[in-house]
């Protein structure tokens, strides 16, 4: 799947800024920066991975800067960034 670099989200409290970029190596490589990474880092990475996998993306570099986002917000931001990066409309 062809991909370009794309962003979604903000750095406001309760949100997450997600950047998706093409990767040279296979797999999803997640760089997570979060004030709650110690407690919820594994869950945040799991939501990101599941969301991208469900969209058919299995090769990407992801940088996520979390400010306390809920799972539903993480899914929405990852989906929006993926749509922008691939041009594939998942809402039709």
MOPAC internal coordinates of N, CA, C and O (Angstrom, degrees):
PM7 1SCF
backbone

  N    0.0000 0     0.00 0     0.00 0    0    0    0
  C    1.4500 1     0.00 0     0.00 0    1    0    0
  C    1.5282 1   108.05 1     0.00 0    2    1    0
  O    1.2310 1   121.21 1   -51.47 1    3    2    1
  N    1.3076 1   115.30 1   128.53 1    3    2    1
  C    1.4667 1   120.36 1   178.26 1    5    3    2
  C    1.5260 1   109.59 1   -74.29 1    6    5    3
  O    1.2310 1   121.67 1   -39.75 1    7    6    5
  N    1.3519 1   114.42 1   140.25 1    7    6    5
  C    1.4593 1   118.84 1  -174.36 1    9    7    6
  C    1.5166 1   110.01 1  -145.68 1   10    9    7
  O    1.2310 1   121.19 1   -32.41 1   11   10    9
  N    1.3242 1   115.33 1   147.59 1   11   10    9
  C    1.4644 1   121.82 1   171.75 1   13   11   10
  C    1.5260 1   107.48 1  -123.32 1   14   13   11
  O    1.2310 1   120.43 1    -8.51 1   15   14   13
  N    1.3165 1   116.78 1   171.49 1   15   14   13
  C    1.4603 1   120.87 1   178.95 1   17   15   14
  C    1.5226 1   109.82 1   -74.83 1   18   17   15
  O    1.2310 1   120.80 1   -44.36 1   19   18   17
  N    1.3265 1   116.07 1   135.64 1   19   18   17
  C    1.4647 1   120.84 1  -179.82 1   21   19   18
  C    1.5220 1   109.89 1  -148.77 1   22   21   19
  O    1.2310 1   121.22 1   -23.89 1   23   22   21
  N    1.3262 1   115.28 1   156.11 1   23   22   21
  C    1.4622 1   123.20 1  -179.19 1   25   23   22
  C    1.5225 1   110.48 1  -125.09 1   26   25   23
  O    1.2310 1   121.20 1   -22.57 1   27   26   25
  N    1.3374 1   115.31 1   157.43 1   27   26   25
  C    1.4658 1   122.15 1   169.34 1   29   27   26
  C    1.5209 1   107.60 1  -156.00 1   30   29   27
  O    1.2310 1   121.07 1   -35.39 1   31   30   29
  N    1.3217 1   115.55 1   144.61 1   31   30   29
  C    1.4578 1   121.05 1   177.45 1   33   31   30
  C    1.5108 1   113.18 1   103.66 1   34   33   31
  O    1.2310 1   121.52 1     4.16 1   35   34   33
  N    1.3300 1   114.71 1  -175.84 1   35   34   33
  C    1.4648 1   121.72 1  -178.91 1   37   35   34
  C    1.5292 1   108.76 1  -139.52 1   38   37   35
  O    1.2310 1   121.32 1    -2.54 1   39   38   37
  N    1.3062 1   115.09 1   177.46 1   39   38   37
  C    1.4583 1   121.15 1   175.67 1   41   39   38
  C    1.5270 1   111.65 1  -102.04 1   42   41   39
  O    1.2310 1   120.65 1  -160.65 1   43   42   41
  N    1.3272 1   116.36 1    19.35 1   43   42   41
  C    1.4606 1   121.46 1   177.01 1   45   43   42
  C    1.5284 1   110.02 1   -73.55 1   46   45   43
  O    1.2310 1   120.64 1   -23.64 1   47   46   45
  N    1.2998 1   116.38 1   156.36 1   47   46   45
  C    1.4615 1   121.66 1   177.23 1   49   47   46
  C    1.5268 1   109.81 1   -59.25 1   50   49   47
  O    1.2310 1   120.36 1   -45.30 1   51   50   49
  N    1.3142 1   116.91 1   134.70 1   51   50   49
  C    1.4550 1   121.50 1   179.62 1   53   51   50
  C    1.5201 1   113.70 1    85.24 1   54   53   51
  O    1.2310 1   119.98 1  -171.49 1   55   54   53
  N    1.3217 1   117.64 1     8.51 1   55   54   53
  C    1.4638 1   121.62 1  -177.49 1   57   55   54
  C    1.5264 1   109.00 1  -125.87 1   58   57   55
  O    1.2310 1   120.79 1    -0.84 1   59   58   57
  N    1.3058 1   116.10 1   179.16 1   59   58   57
  C    1.4617 1   122.67 1   177.38 1   61   59   58
  C    1.5254 1   108.01 1  -144.84 1   62   61   59
  O    1.2310 1   120.54 1   -42.72 1   63   62   61
  N    1.3174 1   116.58 1   137.28 1   63   62   61
  C    1.4626 1   122.26 1   175.30 1   65   63   62
  C    1.5173 1   106.97 1  -100.37 1   66   65   63
  O    1.2310 1   120.71 1   -58.65 1   67   66   65
  N    1.3312 1   116.24 1   121.35 1   67   66   65
  C    1.4603 1   121.94 1  -176.67 1   69   67   66
  C    1.5206 1   109.30 1  -117.34 1   70   69   67
  O    1.2310 1   121.11 1   -51.11 1   71   70   69
  N    1.3388 1   115.48 1   128.89 1   71   70   69
  C    1.4591 1   121.73 1   173.82 1   73   71   70
  C    1.5203 1   107.62 1  -116.91 1   74   73   71
  O    1.2310 1   120.60 1   -50.10 1   75   74   73
  N    1.3167 1   116.46 1   129.90 1   75   74   73
  C    1.4607 1   122.13 1   176.53 1   77   75   74
  C    1.5206 1   107.33 1  -118.48 1   78   77   75
  O    1.2310 1   121.08 1   -46.55 1   79   78   77
  N    1.3281 1   115.55 1   133.45 1   79   78   77
  C    1.4613 1   121.06 1  -179.31 1   81   79   78
  C    1.5280 1   108.96 1  -139.38 1   82   81   79
  O    1.2310 1   120.68 1   -22.65 1   83   82   81
  N    1.3356 1   116.30 1   157.35 1   83   82   81
  C    1.4671 1   119.00 1   176.41 1   85   83   82
  C    1.5241 1   110.80 1   -61.34 1   86   85   83
  O    1.2310 1   120.78 1   -32.61 1   87   86   85
  N    1.3130 1   116.12 1   147.39 1   87   86   85
  C    1.4649 1   121.74 1   178.82 1   89   87   86
  C    1.5180 1   109.80 1  -113.79 1   90   89   87
  O    1.2310 1   120.82 1   -30.07 1   91   90   89
  N    1.3107 1   116.04 1   149.93 1   91   90   89
  C    1.4580 1   120.28 1   176.97 1   93   91   90
  C    1.5277 1   110.83 1   -85.21 1   94   93   91
  O    1.2310 1   120.50 1   149.18 1   95   94   93
  N    1.3312 1   116.65 1   -30.82 1   95   94   93
  C    1.4564 1   121.31 1  -179.78 1   97   95   94
  C    1.5274 1   110.04 1  -105.74 1   98   97   95
  O    1.2310 1   120.94 1   -28.05 1   99   98   97
  N    1.3197 1   115.80 1   151.95 1   99   98   97
  C    1.4634 1   120.86 1   178.76 1  101   99   98
  C    1.5258 1   110.31 1   -64.70 1  102  101   99
  O    1.2310 1   120.91 1   -29.35 1  103  102  101
  N    1.3128 1   115.87 1   150.65 1  103  102  101
  C    1.4581 1   121.74 1   177.41 1  105  103  102
  C    1.5139 1   112.13 1   107.58 1  106  105  103
  O    1.2310 1   121.69 1   -11.28 1  107  106  105
  N    1.3177 1   114.37 1   168.72 1  107  106  105
  C    1.4630 1   121.71 1   177.09 1  109  107  106
  C    1.5242 1   107.47 1  -101.12 1  110  109  107
  O    1.2310 1   120.66 1   -60.51 1  111  110  109
  N    1.3089 1   116.35 1   119.49 1  111  110  109
  C    1.4580 1   122.28 1  -177.86 1  113  111  110
  C    1.5250 1   107.87 1  -109.03 1  114  113  111
  O    1.2310 1   120.54 1   -72.05 1  115  114  113
  N    1.3211 1   116.58 1   107.95 1  115  114  113
  C    1.4639 1   121.98 1  -173.10 1  117  115  114
  C    1.5174 1   110.26 1  -106.03 1  118  117  115
  O    1.2310 1   121.44 1   -56.99 1  119  118  117
  N    1.3272 1   114.85 1   123.01 1  119  118  117
  C    1.4652 1   122.34 1   173.52 1  121  119  118
  C    1.5293 1   105.78 1  -107.00 1  122  121  119
  O    1.2310 1   120.52 1   -72.53 1  123  122  121
  N    1.3283 1   116.61 1   107.47 1  123  122  121
  C    1.4635 1   121.73 1  -175.94 1  125  123  122
  C    1.5159 1   110.83 1  -106.97 1  126  125  123
  O    1.2310 1   121.30 1   -51.55 1  127  126  125
  N    1.3122 1   115.12 1   128.45 1  127  126  125
  C    1.4643 1   122.11 1   172.10 1  129  127  126
  C    1.5235 1   106.17 1  -119.51 1  130  129  127
  O    1.2310 1   120.81 1   -60.88 1  131  130  129
  N    1.3296 1   116.05 1   119.12 1  131  130  129
  C    1.4572 1   120.10 1  -176.01 1  133  131  130
  C    1.5174 1   110.41 1  -154.20 1  134  133  131
  O    1.2310 1   121.26 1   -37.23 1  135  134  133
  N    1.3128 1   115.20 1   142.77 1  135  134  133
  C    1.4603 1   119.79 1   176.20 1  137  135  134
  C    1.5229 1   111.17 1   -72.32 1  138  137  135
  O    1.2310 1   120.39 1   163.94 1  139  138  137
  N    1.3187 1   116.86 1   -16.06 1  139  138  137
  C    1.4621 1   121.12 1   179.79 1  141  139  138
  C    1.5344 1   111.61 1  -115.55 1  142  141  139
  O    1.2310 1   120.15 1  -158.67 1  143  142  141
  N    1.3271 1   117.32 1    21.33 1  143  142  141
  C    1.4650 1   121.47 1  -177.43 1  145  143  142
  C    1.5250 1   112.27 1   -59.55 1  146  145  143
  O    1.2310 1   120.36 1   143.78 1  147  146  145
  N    1.3176 1   116.92 1   -36.22 1  147  146  145
  C    1.4550 1   120.34 1  -179.40 1  149  147  146
  C    1.5272 1   111.00 1   -60.50 1  150  149  147
  O    1.2310 1   120.62 1   140.20 1  151  150  149
  N    1.3386 1   116.42 1   -39.80 1  151  150  149
  C    1.4584 1   121.14 1  -177.88 1  153  151  150
  C    1.5237 1   113.27 1   -88.32 1  154  153  151
  O    1.2310 1   120.40 1   139.75 1  155  154  153
  N    1.3366 1   116.84 1   -40.25 1  155  154  153
  C    1.4614 1   120.68 1  -170.41 1  157  155  154
  C    1.5204 1   114.79 1  -123.65 1  158  157  155
  O    1.2310 1   119.64 1  -172.30 1  159  158  157
  N    1.3239 1   118.28 1     7.70 1  159  158  157
  C    1.4645 1   121.61 1  -176.86 1  161  159  158
  C    1.5170 1   113.57 1   -56.54 1  162  161  159
  O    1.2310 1   120.15 1   135.12 1  163  162  161
  N    1.3223 1   117.31 1   -44.88 1  163  162  161
  C    1.4666 1   120.42 1   179.55 1  165  163  162
  C    1.5245 1   111.46 1   -62.65 1  166  165  163
  O    1.2310 1   120.09 1   139.63 1  167  166  165
  N    1.3252 1   117.43 1   -40.37 1  167  166  165
  C    1.4667 1   121.38 1   179.26 1  169  167  166
  C    1.5254 1   110.82 1   -66.75 1  170  169  167
  O    1.2310 1   120.05 1   137.86 1  171  170  169
  N    1.3145 1   117.50 1   -42.14 1  171  170  169
  C    1.4609 1   121.00 1   179.35 1  173  171  170
  C    1.5269 1   109.93 1   -61.69 1  174  173  171
  O    1.2310 1   120.28 1   133.91 1  175  174  173
  N    1.3241 1   117.07 1   -46.09 1  175  174  173
  C    1.4699 1   120.97 1   179.13 1  177  175  174
  C    1.5286 1   110.99 1   -64.02 1  178  177  175
  O    1.2310 1   120.37 1   143.17 1  179  178  177
  N    1.3317 1   116.90 1   -36.83 1  179  178  177
  C    1.4645 1   121.01 1   178.58 1  181  179  178
  C    1.5260 1   110.59 1   -63.61 1  182  181  179
  O    1.2310 1   120.06 1   135.28 1  183  182  181
  N    1.3296 1   117.49 1   -44.72 1  183  182  181
  C    1.4741 1   121.29 1   179.49 1  185  183  182
  C    1.5297 1   110.22 1   -63.64 1  186  185  183
  O    1.2310 1   120.15 1   137.12 1  187  186  185
  N    1.3218 1   117.32 1   -42.88 1  187  186  185
  C    1.4696 1   121.08 1   178.39 1  189  187  186
  C    1.5249 1   109.92 1   -61.02 1  190  189  187
  O    1.2310 1   120.33 1   131.80 1  191  190  189
  N    1.3182 1   116.98 1   -48.20 1  191  190  189
  C    1.4648 1   121.73 1  -178.55 1  193  191  190
  C    1.5218 1   111.54 1   -62.65 1  194  193  191
  O    1.2310 1   120.05 1   132.23 1  195  194  193
  N    1.3179 1   117.52 1   -47.77 1  195  194  193
  C    1.4675 1   121.02 1  -179.58 1  197  195  194
  C    1.5195 1   111.65 1   -61.92 1  198  197  195
  O    1.2310 1   120.51 1   139.55 1  199  198  197
  N    1.3254 1   116.62 1   -40.45 1  199  198  197
  C    1.4669 1   120.46 1  -179.14 1  201  199  198
  C    1.5264 1   110.69 1   -65.03 1  202  201  199
  O    1.2310 1   120.25 1   132.41 1  203  202  201
  N    1.3208 1   117.12 1   -47.59 1  203  202  201
  C    1.4656 1   120.00 1  -179.47 1  205  203  202
  C    1.5210 1   111.68 1   -66.04 1  206  205  203
  O    1.2310 1   120.31 1   139.58 1  207  206  205
  N    1.3150 1   117.01 1   -40.42 1  207  206  205
  C    1.4598 1   120.80 1   179.10 1  209  207  206
  C    1.5294 1   110.67 1   -62.14 1  210  209  207
  O    1.2310 1   120.58 1   139.33 1  211  210  209
  N    1.3260 1   116.50 1   -40.67 1  211  210  209
  C    1.4691 1   119.86 1   179.53 1  213  211  210
  C    1.5297 1   112.02 1   -66.31 1  214  213  211
  O    1.2310 1   120.72 1   157.99 1  215  214  213
  N    1.3306 1   116.23 1   -22.01 1  215  214  213
  C    1.4713 1   121.40 1   178.09 1  217  215  214
  C    1.5266 1   111.90 1   -92.38 1  218  217  215
  O    1.2310 1   120.44 1  -177.77 1  219  218  217
  N    1.3360 1   116.77 1     2.23 1  219  218  217
  C    1.4590 1   120.73 1   178.22 1  221  219  218
  C    1.5202 1   114.11 1    83.25 1  222  221  219
  O    1.2310 1   120.13 1  -163.98 1  223  222  221
  N    1.3131 1   117.35 1    16.02 1  223  222  221
  C    1.4694 1   121.19 1   179.14 1  225  223  222
  C    1.5219 1   108.25 1  -101.56 1  226  225  223
  O    1.2310 1   121.06 1   -60.90 1  227  226  225
  N    1.3255 1   115.58 1   119.10 1  227  226  225
  C    1.4675 1   120.21 1  -179.27 1  229  227  226
  C    1.5249 1   112.73 1  -128.54 1  230  229  227
  O    1.2310 1   120.74 1  -171.82 1  231  230  229
  N    1.3354 1   116.20 1     8.18 1  231  230  229
  C    1.4669 1   120.82 1   179.61 1  233  231  230
  C    1.5265 1   108.36 1  -143.35 1  234  233  231
  O    1.2310 1   120.72 1   -78.46 1  235  234  233
  N    1.3421 1   116.23 1   101.54 1  235  234  233
  C    1.4731 1   119.69 1  -178.05 1  237  235  234
  C    1.5237 1   110.28 1  -164.88 1  238  237  235
  O    1.2310 1   121.65 1   -24.00 1  239  238  237
  N    1.3181 1   114.46 1   156.00 1  239  238  237
  C    1.4626 1   123.05 1   170.23 1  241  239  238
  C    1.5231 1   106.33 1  -100.99 1  242  241  239
  O    1.2310 1   119.86 1   -53.33 1  243  242  241
  N    1.3219 1   117.88 1   126.67 1  243  242  241
  C    1.4615 1   122.00 1  -178.69 1  245  243  242
  C    1.5169 1   108.94 1  -123.23 1  246  245  243
  O    1.2310 1   121.21 1   -52.05 1  247  246  245
  N    1.3132 1   115.28 1   127.95 1  247  246  245
  C    1.4679 1   120.74 1   172.50 1  249  247  246
  C    1.5155 1   106.22 1  -115.83 1  250  249  247
  O    1.2310 1   120.68 1   -58.20 1  251  250  249
  N    1.3143 1   116.31 1   121.80 1  251  250  249
  C    1.4570 1   121.14 1  -178.16 1  253  251  250
  C    1.5248 1   109.24 1  -122.95 1  254  253  251
  O    1.2310 1   121.03 1   -52.48 1  255  254  253
  N    1.3258 1   115.64 1   127.52 1  255  254  253
  C    1.4598 1   121.96 1   175.73 1  257  255  254
  C    1.5186 1   106.91 1  -114.51 1  258  257  255
  O    1.2310 1   121.28 1   -75.58 1  259  258  257
  N    1.3211 1   115.16 1   104.42 1  259  258  257
  C    1.4654 1   122.02 1  -172.85 1  261  259  258
  C    1.5224 1   111.24 1   -95.54 1  262  261  259
  O    1.2310 1   121.58 1   -41.40 1  263  262  261
  N    1.3187 1   114.59 1   138.60 1  263  262  261
  C    1.4695 1   121.87 1   175.93 1  265  263  262
  C    1.5226 1   110.52 1  -122.98 1  266  265  263
  O    1.2310 1   120.63 1  -141.27 1  267  266  265
  N    1.3248 1   116.40 1    38.73 1  267  266  265
  C    1.4608 1   120.78 1   177.22 1  269  267  266
  C    1.5132 1   114.33 1    90.50 1  270  269  267
  O    1.2310 1   120.34 1  -149.41 1  271  270  269
  N    1.3326 1   116.96 1    30.59 1  271  270  269
  C    1.4655 1   120.92 1  -178.41 1  273  271  270
  C    1.5241 1   111.46 1   -72.17 1  274  273  271
  O    1.2310 1   120.83 1   -35.49 1  275  274  273
  N    1.3189 1   116.02 1   144.51 1  275  274  273
  C    1.4564 1   122.67 1   172.98 1  277  275  274
  C    1.5338 1   109.34 1   -76.76 1  278  277  275
  O    1.2310 1   120.54 1   -17.20 1  279  278  277
  N    1.3239 1   116.57 1   162.80 1  279  278  277
  C    1.4644 1   120.81 1  -178.91 1  281  279  278
  C    1.5279 1   112.54 1   -55.54 1  282  281  279
  O    1.2310 1   120.03 1   138.87 1  283  282  281
  N    1.3291 1   117.55 1   -41.13 1  283  282  281
  C    1.4676 1   120.47 1  -178.84 1  285  283  282
  C    1.5289 1   111.31 1   -63.87 1  286  285  283
  O    1.2310 1   120.25 1   144.44 1  287  286  285
  N    1.3172 1   117.13 1   -35.56 1  287  286  285
  C    1.4574 1   121.46 1   177.96 1  289  287  286
  C    1.5308 1   109.99 1   -70.73 1  290  289  287
  O    1.2310 1   120.64 1   139.23 1  291  290  289
  N    1.3171 1   116.38 1   -40.77 1  291  290  289
  C    1.4692 1   120.30 1   178.23 1  293  291  290
  C    1.5219 1   109.52 1   -60.76 1  294  293  291
  O    1.2310 1   120.15 1   133.58 1  295  294  293
  N    1.3374 1   117.31 1   -46.42 1  295  294  293
  C    1.4709 1   120.90 1   178.57 1  297  295  294
  C    1.5260 1   111.48 1   -59.06 1  298  297  295
  O    1.2310 1   120.56 1   135.66 1  299  298  297
  N    1.3183 1   116.53 1   -44.34 1  299  298  297
  C    1.4631 1   120.65 1  -178.71 1  301  299  298
  C    1.5247 1   111.39 1   -63.86 1  302  301  299
  O    1.2310 1   120.04 1   136.01 1  303  302  301
  N    1.3152 1   117.53 1   -43.99 1  303  302  301
  C    1.4663 1   121.12 1  -179.28 1  305  303  302
  C    1.5235 1   111.91 1   -68.22 1  306  305  303
  O    1.2310 1   120.38 1   138.72 1  307  306  305
  N    1.3292 1   116.87 1   -41.28 1  307  306  305
  C    1.4653 1   120.23 1   178.41 1  309  307  306
  C    1.5256 1   110.21 1   -64.83 1  310  309  307
  O    1.2310 1   120.41 1   137.57 1  311  310  309
  N    1.3195 1   116.83 1   -42.43 1  311  310  309
  C    1.4649 1   120.78 1   178.05 1  313  311  310
  C    1.5169 1   110.89 1   -61.92 1  314  313  311
  O    1.2310 1   119.94 1   133.99 1  315  314  313
  N    1.3311 1   117.73 1   -46.01 1  315  314  313
  C    1.4703 1   121.03 1  -179.92 1  317  315  314
  C    1.5240 1   110.88 1   -61.93 1  318  317  315
  O    1.2310 1   119.90 1   136.59 1  319  318  317
  N    1.3238 1   117.80 1   -43.41 1  319  318  317
  C    1.4646 1   120.74 1   179.13 1  321  319  318
  C    1.5309 1   110.68 1   -64.71 1  322  321  319
  O    1.2310 1   120.28 1   140.36 1  323  322  321
  N    1.3344 1   117.06 1   -39.64 1  323  322  321
  C    1.4626 1   121.09 1   179.23 1  325  323  322
  C    1.5281 1   111.64 1   -64.42 1  326  325  323
  O    1.2310 1   120.56 1   138.07 1  327  326  325
  N    1.3276 1   116.53 1   -41.93 1  327  326  325
  C    1.4670 1   120.64 1   178.06 1  329  327  326
  C    1.5270 1   109.97 1   -62.99 1  330  329  327
  O    1.2310 1   120.32 1   136.44 1  331  330  329
  N    1.3149 1   116.99 1   -43.56 1  331  330  329
  C    1.4684 1   120.73 1   178.24 1  333  331  330
  C    1.5282 1   111.65 1   -65.30 1  334  333  331
  O    1.2310 1   120.33 1   143.24 1  335  334  333
  N    1.3218 1   116.98 1   -36.76 1  335  334  333
  C    1.4622 1   121.02 1  -177.42 1  337  335  334
  C    1.5364 1   112.82 1   -74.14 1  338  337  335
  O    1.2310 1   120.26 1   145.81 1  339  338  337
  N    1.3174 1   117.12 1   -34.19 1  339  338  337
  C    1.4606 1   120.89 1  -174.61 1  341  339  338
  C    1.5249 1   113.98 1  -104.56 1  342  341  339
  O    1.2310 1   120.28 1   158.27 1  343  342  341
  N    1.3320 1   117.07 1   -21.73 1  343  342  341
  C    1.4526 1   120.55 1  -175.40 1  345  343  342
  C    1.5193 1   112.64 1    79.14 1  346  345  343
  O    1.2310 1   120.21 1  -178.40 1  347  346  345
  N    1.3360 1   117.20 1     1.60 1  347  346  345
  C    1.4735 1   122.44 1  -179.54 1  349  347  346
  C    1.5157 1   108.79 1   -84.79 1  350  349  347
  O    1.2310 1   120.36 1   -61.10 1  351  350  349
  N    1.3237 1   116.92 1   118.90 1  351  350  349
  C    1.4609 1   121.77 1  -179.75 1  353  351  350
  C    1.5232 1   109.53 1   -85.33 1  354  353  351
  O    1.2310 1   120.65 1   -67.01 1  355  354  353
  N    1.3232 1   116.36 1   112.99 1  355  354  353
  C    1.4666 1   120.93 1  -177.81 1  357  355  354
  C    1.5213 1   112.72 1   -90.82 1  358  357  355
  O    1.2310 1   119.67 1   177.78 1  359  358  357
  N    1.3204 1   118.23 1    -2.22 1  359  358  357
  C    1.4593 1   121.43 1  -174.94 1  361  359  358
  C    1.5170 1   113.36 1   -98.12 1  362  361  359
  O    1.2310 1   119.67 1  -179.00 1  363  362  361
  N    1.3063 1   118.23 1     1.00 1  363  362  361
  C    1.4732 1   120.54 1  -179.86 1  365  363  362
  C    1.4914 1   111.16 1   -82.14 1  366  365  363
  O    1.2310 1   120.10 1   180.00 1  367  366  365

